[in-house]
């Protein structure tokens, strides 16, 4: 999945079931509360 989607390991580890949209075949990847983007910016 990581190679196919370009997802980073940290992003994949923090996915929840609510991030998966099976009807539209999409995964929502975003900054979670307490998380930091790769750039370190907030």
C-alpha positions, -999 to 999 in steps of 0.1 A, spaced: 0 0 0 28 24 8 44 22 -26 11 23 -45 -2 54 -26 30 72 -17 20 71 19 47 74 45 51 48 73 41 72 100 9 82 81 0 45 75 5 36 112 -19 63 123 -48 55 99 -82 48 115 -111 30 100 -128 63 97 -101 74 72 -111 46 48 -139 53 23 -146 20 6 -175 34 -15 -153 59 -32 -121 38 -30 -103 66 -11 -81 70 19 -81 102 38 -46 111 51 -42 142 72 -25 155 103 -40 140 134 -43 159 167 -8 159 183 9 149 151 34 170 131 37 173 93 70 162 78 82 199 75 77 203 113 54 233 107 21 237 125 
